[in-house]
């Protein structure tokens, strides 16, 4: 099952910053890792990813540099800046709060649906 794009749209920065917190990455590698770590439930498109990198870099949250790949090709790597680490911490706290709110609401909805009596079939009267 894939995650609805609308559900994850506001969380892409959090995902990218979290991946960069583990170490510098270039775009294609980051996209591969996200897909692998989510067992294919989420695949970030490279076009989207590079727009995110551009926005994060403009905000001073990440920095980029050119490095050599294993096969000798030059790749643009992204590095999490200290301000990006602080922003990641803030986004993580917001995510945890949002997750608790949703879990609470889902738990209440489940509890309420389990407490409702089953609807009885209304018989037709002549």
N, C-alpha and C positions, 0 to 999 in steps of 0.2 A: 504494500500500500504506500502510495506517495503522499506527501504532505501538501495540502492545498497551498498554492502560492500566496494567497491573501493572508493565510495564517502566519506564514513565516516572513513575509515581506519586511515587517518592522524589526525583525531580529537578525537580519543579515550582518549588520555591523557587529553585533555581539558575537556571532559565529566567527567572522573573520578575525576580530581582535583576539578571541579565545584561541584560535588556531595559531596566531602569530605569537601568543604568549609562550608557546612551547619552543619557539625558535623561528629564525628567519626562513621565509619561504618565497618561492616564485609562484605566479598565478596558477599555472597548470597543476603544479604539485599540491597547492592548497585545495584546489577543486577536487583532485583525486582523493586526497585525504578525507575531505568532508564526506564524499560519497562512500568511501570505505568505512569510515567510523560510524556512519549512520546506516550501514548495511543497505545502502541504495535508497533509503527512504527520502533522502534529500540530495539533489545534485545541483550545485550552483553553476549556472551558465557562465562561461568565460567572459562574455560581453558584460553581464551584470557585475561580475567580480571586478573587472577592470574599472568600471564606473565607481564601485565602492572604494577601490584602492585610491582612485583619483580624489574622491571626496574626503577620505580619511587623511590623505597626504596634505590636501589643501587646508584641512583643519589642524594640521600639526600633530596628528595622533600616530601616524606612521611615517617612516622615511624610506626611500628607495635607493638602491644602488645597483650597479651592474656587476655581475659576477660570472665566472666561468662555470658552465655545466659540466657534468661528467664526460660528455662526449666532445667537449670543447666549444659548444655553442654558448654565446653570451646570453645571459638571462637577467631579467630585472627582478631583484629580490626586494622583499618588503620586511621592514624591521619595526617592531613596536617601540614607540618612544615612551618616555616616562609619563607624558600626558595621556598617551594611549592606554597605559596600564591603569591610570587613575580612572579614565573613562570606562574601561573594561570593568573595573570594580563597581562603579556606579550602575552600569547596565546589568551586571550580574545581580546586584541587590534588587533592582527593579524587576528583573525576570523572576527571581525567587518570590517576591511579593505577589506578582501577577500569577505565578503558578499556584501559590497558596490560595489566592482568591478563587481561581478556577476550580481547583480541587475541592475547596469547601462548597462551592455552588454545585458541582457535580455530585458530591457526596450527599448534599441535602436533597437534590432532585431524585437521586436513587433511593434514599430513605423514604421520601414522600411517596414515590411510586410504589414502593413495597408495602406501604401502610394503607393504600387505597383499596377499598373493596373492589372486586372484579365487577365490571358492569354486567347487569343481568339483561337477558334478552327480553325486550318488550314484546309481548304477544299482541297480535292484531285482534281487536274486538270488532264483531260485526255491528 
